[in-house]
């Protein structure tokens, strides 16, 4: 986004040393000061995961995740998930209010990573955990080997190497040191490869289930959500699964295991004091990290909120580029963006400053603990004043310079190296602790949102064991029986916008098989709502709707919708080719059928004039095409569906009169016997309808043919007709269709019908 591009060249902020050169924490996310190219970012709703998941890839994972979650409003996002929230703080307008417990989320996740029906996945999980344990054991042995090498060079050759020449023993231990490190790394990489398929399997399964479930939810849910919020919820939930799996298998559990091994070794070799000092240091480090991380959350929340607002403003401004230019408001837009960027900068400074506090505190606690532990061990080591060989000595003897002979449990300089190596190995995962804690908490929130979405039950669904709709052209009727309907809020009450006004108030009519019936009325009378009710996007409050003589609520929902083709008023296309959007009406349609449908929709010649023809990309929502071209694509793909019922919802409103007239003539020829319901605003399109229904105040106020309605004195339909004729006559060049209809109205033979 624009606000990210503008900040791409910003200098890196605040170093956190983790023993790897060039690694940084920037606003609590990891970047690399040596990278000369942008870090990769995945933008799809269901991204690819787990290309590698070792410690090095964990750095990359953190970079990617924190960059993608850059616009996250807060770690307490679940508190902001209700329908009536403010836009700036309510990213999920229709997400559930309640939240799930952390244990429930983890148990839900484990059910995917430990599937009962996939023993091979279970085997991979067991193998990965075994490799993890083995890698940690080998990793803990690495400082021991280095200790023995130091002892060999300092003259304290270990007993098991006493028969070997000291130089050979030292060389052998150094070779073993390299072998052990390589073995530990190899086991980690093998664990990554083994676990990758198990992780991918769980993420793939969850992703597909969520995607299908979102399509199963009611239209009311999708109408109420904010644009893009659903995709973000799914994306963040999927990333949360990835992060939790990575954190548990490759960070949290390994760190806990390593802490246990290190403290156990310290206790066994150096006594209670050394182990207690180390445990106290780790406890203080962890407590300090958690406390400061929670304190820093408020600054991170403010920064993310400002970032989100700046991003939304930039996107909204660029989407409305033409509007900005029409009103010369470039300076106004820049001023708003500048103010939001200043808010982000202020919040970012606080985030960076608090990060410095966290980094320094962590370093101070760890350094103090390391020094104290090494002093505890060093207090048991003394050097022979003659040979320089380390011997056991009391602190008082060290101060007085009195040498003490070796005992059975003598400590050497190598022990000091061992303690230093063991504790420094812990420093790497501990340095990630704050970021890991914050991201694990956020991942649990993201997963809670996604799992709550999966628990939403659609209100519009097929009854258990519902039969398929039995329908063909011979019985393709539509009937409304005393239908009452008003849009309801989630509490079961009429929506505040619609209180006091019903969309349907005892509405009754019937469209017989093969008839062409039109519905007209003023704006806001609920004409398009009839389409939604027939297609069962909503259920009626009272009464019944019958299709083919069967109540739409009692038949299989999929079979009902297969029997109805709809040409919507606003034809929204997929960001794909023209051919793809045409064939979407019938994925099994042959190219010849697609070409014939475009000819019937008077679109073939326009497509053939395009440089890439049917392979032309239509752009997002079809924005590269004109309104008329999009409507003709919608008509063509509705024809390809070959349904016995065809519904036009102001399907030609964006077409010129000549094109409209040509299409209507062709449709009349190719759809004989098809039951048609036409929602019309332009009355010239329904002159030849078998019956016209005039909808007012939720009821049918007038009905009849075009000519019979015109002959009714002071009819509402005749008023609409006269208004449209006057509108046509005021144009400098009246359309041929309007002139033709004017002549037909004035012709006695026509009026006498």
Residue pairs with C-beta under 8 A, 6 or more apart in sequence:
1 311
1 314
1 315
2 311
2 314
2 315
2 318
3 307
3 310
3 311
3 314
3 337
3 341
3 344
4 70
4 311
6 341
8 38
12 24
12 26
12 31
12 33
13 24
13 26
13 27
13 348
13 352
13 355
14 24
14 25
14 26
14 352
14 355
14 356
14 359
15 24
15 25
15 359
16 23
16 24
16 25
16 355
16 359
16 362
16 431
17 363
17 431
18 427
18 428
18 431
18 432
19 424
19 427
19 428
19 431
20 59
21 34
22 32
22 33
22 34
23 30
23 32
23 33
23 59
24 30
24 31
24 32
24 33
25 355
25 359
25 435
27 66
27 300
27 303
27 348
27 351
27 352
27 355
28 66
28 296
28 300
28 351
28 355
28 434
28 435
28 438
29 62
29 63
29 65
29 66
29 67
29 435
30 59
30 62
30 63
30 66
30 435
31 39
31 63
32 59
32 63
39 60
39 63
39 64
39 67
40 64
41 64
41 67
41 68
42 48
42 64
42 68
43 68
44 235
45 207
45 211
45 231
45 234
45 235
45 238
46 203
46 204
46 207
46 211
46 234
46 235
46 238
47 235
47 238
47 239
49 199
49 200
49 203
49 238
49 242
50 192
50 195
50 196
50 199
50 200
50 203
50 242
50 246
51 57
51 196
52 189
52 192
52 196
53 61
53 192
53 195
53 196
53 199
53 246
53 249
53 250
54 188
54 189
54 191
54 192
54 250
55 188
55 250
55 428
55 429
57 192
58 246
58 250
58 251
58 432
61 242
61 243
61 246
62 432
62 435
62 439
65 239
65 242
65 243
65 439
66 435
66 439
68 235
68 239
69 236
69 239
69 442
70 304
70 307
71 304
71 307
71 308
71 311
72 236
72 304
72 308
72 442
73 80
73 89
73 91
73 301
73 304
73 305
73 308
74 80
74 297
74 300
74 301
74 304
74 305
75 297
75 300
75 301
75 438
75 441
75 442
75 445
76 301
76 445
77 91
77 92
77 442
77 445
77 446
77 449
78 99
78 445
78 448
78 449
80 89
80 90
80 91
80 92
81 90
81 92
81 95
81 96
81 97
81 449
82 90
82 95
82 97
83 93
83 94
83 224
83 490
85 93
87 226
88 305
88 308
88 309
89 305
90 226
91 226
91 229
91 232
91 308
92 225
92 226
92 229
92 230
92 232
92 233
92 449
93 224
93 225
93 226
93 229
94 221
94 224
94 225
94 229
95 225
95 229
95 233
95 449
95 452
95 453
96 452
96 453
96 455
96 456
98 452
99 445
99 448
99 452
100 108
100 448
100 451
100 452
102 444
105 444
105 447
105 448
105 451
106 244
106 444
108 447
108 451
109 202
109 241
109 244
109 245
109 447
112 201
112 202
112 205
112 206
112 241
113 121
113 125
113 198
113 199
113 202
113 245
114 121
114 122
114 125
115 121
115 122
115 201
115 202
115 205
118 201
121 197
121 198
121 201
124 194
124 195
124 197
124 198
125 195
125 198
127 194
128 191
128 194
128 195
128 198
128 249
129 249
131 187
131 188
131 190
131 191
131 194
132 191
132 249
132 250
132 253
132 254
132 257
133 257
134 187
135 184
135 187
135 188
135 191
136 254
136 257
136 258
136 261
137 261
138 180
138 183
138 184
138 187
139 184
139 258
139 425
140 258
140 261
140 262
140 265
140 422
140 425
141 180
142 177
142 180
142 181
142 184
142 421
142 425
143 417
143 418
143 420
143 421
143 422
143 425
144 418
145 173
145 176
145 177
145 180
146 173
146 177
146 414
146 417
146 418
146 421
147 412
147 414
147 415
147 417
147 418
147 421
148 158
148 161
148 173
148 414
149 170
149 173
149 174
149 177
149 414
150 412
150 413
150 414
150 417
151 157
151 158
151 412
151 413
151 414
152 158
152 161
152 166
152 169
152 170
152 173
153 170
154 388
154 389
154 390
154 412
154 413
154 414
155 166
155 387
155 388
155 389
156 389
156 390
156 412
156 413
156 414
157 164
157 166
157 169
158 169
161 169
161 172
161 173
164 172
192 250
195 249
199 242
199 245
199 246
202 241
202 245
203 238
203 241
203 242
206 237
206 238
206 241
206 450
207 234
207 238
209 454
210 234
210 237
210 238
210 450
210 453
210 454
211 234
213 453
213 454
213 456
214 230
214 234
214 453
216 458
216 461
217 456
217 458
218 458
218 459
218 460
218 537
218 538
219 460
219 532
219 537
219 538
220 459
220 487
220 537
220 538
221 456
221 458
222 230
230 453
233 446
233 449
233 450
233 453
234 450
234 453
236 446
236 449
236 450
237 446
237 447
237 449
237 450
237 451
237 453
238 450
239 443
239 446
240 442
240 443
240 444
240 445
240 446
240 447
240 450
241 443
241 447
243 439
243 440
243 443
244 440
244 443
244 444
244 447
247 436
247 439
247 440
247 443
251 429
251 432
251 436
252 436
252 440
254 429
255 426
255 429
255 430
255 433
258 425
258 426
258 429
259 282
259 426
262 278
262 422
262 423
262 425
262 426
263 275
263 278
263 279
263 282
264 275
265 422
266 274
266 275
266 278
266 373
266 419
266 422
267 274
267 275
269 415
269 418
270 376
270 377
270 380
270 411
270 415
270 419
273 376
274 373
274 376
274 377
274 419
277 369
277 372
277 373
277 376
278 369
278 373
278 423
280 369
281 365
281 366
281 368
281 369
281 370
281 372
281 373
282 369
282 426
282 430
284 365
284 369
285 362
285 365
285 366
285 369
285 430
285 433
286 430
286 433
288 361
288 362
288 365
289 358
289 362
289 430
289 433
289 434
289 437
290 434
290 437
292 354
292 357
292 358
292 361
292 434
293 358
293 434
293 437
293 438
295 354
296 351
296 354
296 355
296 358
297 438
299 347
299 350
299 351
299 354
300 351
300 438
302 347
302 350
303 344
303 347
303 348
303 350
303 351
305 347
306 340
306 343
306 344
306 346
306 347
307 344
309 340
309 343
310 337
310 340
310 341
310 343
310 344
313 333
313 336
313 337
313 340
314 337
317 324
317 333
317 336
317 337
324 330
324 333
358 434
362 430
362 431
362 434
366 427
366 430
369 423
370 420
370 423
370 424
373 419
373 423
374 416
374 419
374 420
377 411
377 415
377 416
377 419
378 416
379 394
379 395
379 398
380 392
380 393
380 411
381 390
381 391
381 392
381 393
381 411
381 412
381 413
381 415
381 416
382 390
382 391
382 392
382 393
382 397
382 398
382 403
382 404
383 389
383 390
383 391
384 390
384 391
384 403
385 401
385 403
386 403
390 410
390 411
390 412
390 413
391 403
391 404
391 405
391 406
391 410
392 404
392 406
392 407
392 409
392 410
392 411
393 402
393 403
393 404
394 404
397 403
397 404
459 539
460 536
460 537
460 538
460 539
460 557
461 557
462 555
462 556
462 557
462 558
463 553
463 554
466 554
466 555
466 556
466 557
467 554
467 555
467 556
468 555
468 556
468 559
469 547
469 548
469 550
469 555
469 556
469 559
469 560
469 562
469 563
470 548
470 550
471 547
471 548
471 550
471 563
471 644
471 645
472 644
473 513
473 514
473 644
473 673
473 674
473 675
474 513
475 513
475 548
475 549
476 513
476 514
476 547
476 548
476 563
476 644
476 645
476 674
476 675
477 510
477 511
477 512
477 513
477 546
477 547
477 548
477 549
477 675
478 510
478 511
478 534
478 545
478 546
478 547
478 645
478 675
478 677
479 509
479 510
479 511
479 545
479 546
479 547
479 549
480 504
480 507
480 508
480 509
480 510
480 530
480 543
480 545
481 508
481 543
481 544
481 545
481 546
482 506
482 507
482 508
482 542
482 543
482 544
483 504
483 506
483 507
483 508
483 533
483 540
483 542
483 543
483 544
483 545
484 502
484 504
484 505
484 506
484 507
484 540
484 541
484 542
484 543
484 698
485 502
485 503
485 504
485 507
485 529
485 533
485 538
485 540
485 541
485 542
486 494
486 495
486 498
486 501
486 502
486 503
486 504
486 541
487 494
487 495
487 497
487 498
487 503
487 538
488 494
488 495
488 541
489 495
489 496
501 698
502 698
503 526
503 529
503 698
504 526
504 529
504 530
504 533
504 540
504 543
504 698
505 697
505 698
505 699
506 543
506 698
506 699
507 543
507 695
507 698
507 699
507 700
508 543
508 700
509 517
509 693
509 700
509 703
511 517
511 675
511 677
512 675
513 673
513 675
514 672
514 673
514 674
514 675
515 675
515 676
515 690
515 691
516 676
516 678
516 688
516 689
516 690
517 676
517 677
517 678
517 689
517 690
517 691
517 692
517 693
518 677
518 678
518 679
518 680
518 685
518 686
518 689
518 691
518 692
518 693
519 527
519 530
519 677
519 678
519 679
519 680
519 692
519 693
519 695
520 527
520 680
520 681
520 683
520 686
520 692
520 693
520 694
520 695
520 717
520 720
521 527
521 694
521 695
521 696
522 696
525 695
525 696
525 697
525 698
526 695
526 698
527 649
527 679
527 695
528 569
528 649
528 650
528 679
529 538
530 677
530 679
531 566
531 568
531 647
531 649
531 677
531 679
532 538
533 539
533 540
533 545
534 545
534 547
534 552
534 564
534 647
534 677
535 560
535 561
535 564
535 566
535 647
536 545
536 552
536 553
536 557
536 560
536 561
539 553
544 551
544 553
545 551
545 552
546 552
547 555
547 560
547 563
547 564
547 645
548 563
552 560
562 643
563 643
563 644
563 645
564 643
564 645
564 646
564 647
565 585
565 638
565 639
565 641
565 642
565 643
565 645
565 646
565 647
566 638
566 647
566 649
567 631
567 634
567 635
567 638
567 646
567 647
567 648
567 649
567 651
568 634
568 649
568 651
569 649
569 650
569 651
569 653
569 679
571 622
571 630
571 631
571 633
571 634
572 621
572 622
572 630
573 581
573 618
573 621
573 622
573 625
573 630
573 633
574 580
574 581
574 584
574 618
575 617
575 618
575 619
575 620
575 621
576 617
576 618
577 614
577 615
577 616
577 617
577 618
578 607
578 610
578 613
578 614
578 615
578 616
578 618
578 633
579 594
579 614
579 615
581 618
581 622
581 633
581 637
582 594
582 597
582 598
582 614
582 633
582 636
582 637
582 640
583 589
583 594
583 637
583 640
584 637
585 597
585 636
585 637
585 638
585 639
585 640
585 641
586 593
586 637
586 640
586 641
586 642
589 597
589 640
593 640
594 614
594 636
594 640
595 604
597 636
597 637
597 639
597 640
598 604
598 607
598 632
598 636
600 635
600 636
600 639
600 663
600 666
600 667
600 670
601 632
601 633
601 635
601 636
601 639
601 663
602 632
602 659
602 662
602 663
602 666
603 629
603 632
603 633
603 636
606 629
606 632
607 613
607 614
607 616
610 616
616 624
617 624
618 624
618 625
618 630
619 625
622 630
622 633
625 633
626 654
627 654
628 654
628 655
628 656
628 659
630 654
631 651
631 652
631 653
631 654
631 655
632 655
632 659
632 663
634 651
635 651
635 663
635 667
638 646
639 667
639 670
639 671
644 674
644 675
645 674
645 675
645 676
645 677
646 671
646 674
646 675
646 676
646 677
647 676
647 677
647 678
647 679
648 676
648 677
648 678
648 679
648 680
649 679
650 679
650 680
650 681
650 682
651 678
652 660
652 663
652 664
652 682
652 685
653 681
653 682
655 663
656 735
657 684
657 735
657 736
657 737
657 738
658 735
658 736
658 737
660 682
660 684
660 685
660 737
661 736
661 737
664 685
668 688
678 685
678 686
678 689
680 686
682 724
683 706
683 717
683 720
683 721
683 724
684 724
684 737
684 738
684 741
686 692
686 706
687 706
687 741
687 744
688 706
689 705
689 706
690 705
691 703
691 704
691 705
692 702
692 703
692 704
692 705
692 706
692 709
692 717
693 700
693 702
693 703
694 700
694 701
694 702
694 703
694 709
694 715
694 716
694 717
695 701
696 716
701 716
702 709
702 712
702 715
702 716
702 717
703 709
704 712
705 753
707 750
707 751
707 753
708 753
709 715
709 717
709 718
710 717
710 718
710 721
710 745
710 751
711 751
712 718
725 738
725 741
725 742
725 745
728 734
728 735
728 738
728 742
729 738
729 742
744 750
745 751
